[in-house]
Amino acid sequence: SSAWEGMPLAIAEAMAMEKPVVATSVGGVAELAGDAGYLVQAGNSEALTDAMLDMMHKPAADRQAIGRAARVRIQTGFNLDSRVDEWERLYRSLVSKAPQPPEPH
C-alpha cells in the first residue's frame, strides 16, 4: 500500500510474474493495474485488509486467471515498443502544433 505513487515498478513486476494486484489507488496504480486485481482508497486499512483477504480466499483458478490477465496487460500495454510508440505519437503531435518559422525570401 502507498499514500502516493508514480508508476510503481513493484506492481508492474508482480503483474509480469502473473500475480494479481491488491493495492491502493494512488498515482499511476490504477492505470497500470487496470482490472488485474483490487484497488482501494489510500489510508483505508480496513478496505485493504478486506481486499487482501478476498483475493486470498478466491479459488486458485480465479487468482491464476487474474494473474495471467495481469501479465498480458503488462506485455501488451507496458512493453518498450508500446511505450516508444506512445512517446513518438506525443512528440509528433507536439511538433505538428508548434509554430513554423517563416519561409526565407
Secondary structure, DSSP 8 states (H G I E B T S, - for coil): --SS-SS-HHHHHHHHTT--EEEE--TTHHHHHTTSEEEE-TT-HHHHHHHHHHHHHS-HHHHHHHHHHHHHHHHHHSSHHHHHHHHHHHHHHHHHHS-------
